[in-house]
């Protein structure tokens, strides 16, 4: 069974950035699910071993190397800035 790729990335940093963003979306879903069950928890922590991905998430300065990343993946910057995910 063939499956089309949903996204094409240009580097490993881009790939990890996309994955970290998708994981953050899942963490938010789990946090809200636990809240519905009256099981409050602190902000979830996300760990990544890629320093370039963490730098990009904390400071997504627009420059030539990241201009091809879709805006939806910069969602993680807002989450980190607002303390939703640490």
KOLPA-128269 format. One record per residue (C-alpha): residue number from 0; residue in one letter; x, y, z. Coordinates in nm, 4 decimals. Layout:
N
k_r_c1_c2_c3
NUM_A_X_Y_Z .
...
***
This chain:
86
k_r_c1_c2_c3
0_X_0.0000_0.0000_0.0000 .
1_X_0.1528_0.3287_-0.1077 .
2_X_0.1222_0.6356_0.1061 .
3_X_0.2089_0.9880_0.0062 .
4_X_0.4377_1.1897_0.2254 .
5_X_0.2576_1.4608_0.4155 .
6_X_0.5598_1.6897_0.4292 .
7_X_0.9031_1.7135_0.2748 .
8_X_1.1805_1.8686_0.4822 .
9_X_1.5175_1.9999_0.3796 .
10_X_1.7258_1.9034_0.6836 .
11_X_1.7244_1.6950_0.9997 .
12_X_1.6627_2.0101_1.2034 .
13_X_1.3468_2.0753_1.0037 .
14_X_1.2332_1.7146_1.0497 .
15_X_1.2866_1.7264_1.4251 .
16_X_1.1155_2.0663_1.4458 .
17_X_0.8076_1.9248_1.2739 .
18_X_0.8065_1.6212_1.5034 .
19_X_0.8447_1.8342_1.8168 .
20_X_0.5522_2.0501_1.7052 .
21_X_0.3323_1.7444_1.6480 .
22_X_0.4293_1.6029_1.9868 .
23_X_0.3359_1.9343_2.1509 .
24_X_-0.0081_1.9136_1.9941 .
25_X_-0.0486_1.5653_2.1426 .
26_X_0.0702_1.6892_2.4834 .
27_X_-0.1894_1.9651_2.4779 .
28_X_-0.4582_1.7127_2.3909 .
29_X_-0.3487_1.4864_2.6788 .
30_X_-0.3358_1.7798_2.9194 .
31_X_-0.6911_1.8795_2.8275 .
32_X_-0.8082_1.5186_2.8536 .
33_X_-0.6603_1.4884_3.2029 .
34_X_-0.8260_1.8169_3.2958 .
35_X_-1.1642_1.6743_3.1906 .
36_X_-1.0960_1.3802_3.4227 .
37_X_-1.0186_1.6237_3.7071 .
38_X_-0.6565_1.5138_3.7096 .
39_X_-0.4698_1.8446_3.7033 .
40_X_-0.1009_1.8288_3.6227 .
41_X_0.1704_2.0849_3.5734 .
42_X_0.2763_2.1874_3.2259 .
43_X_0.4173_1.8904_3.0369 .
44_X_0.7867_1.8875_2.9595 .
45_X_0.9191_1.8081_2.6178 .
46_X_1.2766_1.6901_2.5758 .
47_X_1.4787_1.7035_2.2562 .
48_X_1.8419_1.6185_2.1999 .
49_X_1.8746_1.8531_1.9034 .
50_X_2.0154_2.1878_2.0125 .
51_X_1.9392_2.3449_1.6738 .
52_X_1.5739_2.2410_1.7029 .
53_X_1.5511_2.3889_2.0528 .
54_X_1.7147_2.7111_1.9370 .
55_X_1.4722_2.7351_1.6462 .
56_X_1.1739_2.6708_1.8750 .
57_X_1.2836_2.9351_2.1246 .
58_X_1.3769_3.1987_1.8687 .
59_X_1.2281_3.1443_1.5206 .
60_X_1.4012_3.4422_1.3638 .
61_X_1.3089_3.4620_0.9997 .
62_X_1.6071_3.3903_0.7826 .
63_X_1.6884_3.2009_0.4651 .
64_X_1.7411_2.8670_0.6356 .
65_X_1.3863_2.8379_0.7769 .
66_X_1.1749_3.0331_0.5321 .
67_X_1.0475_2.7102_0.3759 .
68_X_0.9005_2.5775_0.7031 .
69_X_0.5244_2.6153_0.7022 .
70_X_0.3843_2.8628_0.9528 .
71_X_0.1823_2.5926_1.1296 .
72_X_0.5018_2.4413_1.2655 .
73_X_0.6004_2.7642_1.4395 .
74_X_0.3126_2.6921_1.6795 .
75_X_0.5664_2.5501_1.9250 .
76_X_0.7280_2.8916_1.9745 .
77_X_0.3999_3.0310_2.1060 .
78_X_0.3570_2.7310_2.3383 .
79_X_0.7034_2.7762_2.4855 .
80_X_0.6597_3.1509_2.5184 .
81_X_0.3270_3.1162_2.7034 .
82_X_0.4517_2.8334_2.9274 .
83_X_0.2001_2.5786_2.8013 .
84_X_0.4886_2.3380_2.7368 .
85_X_0.8245_2.3602_2.9076 .
***
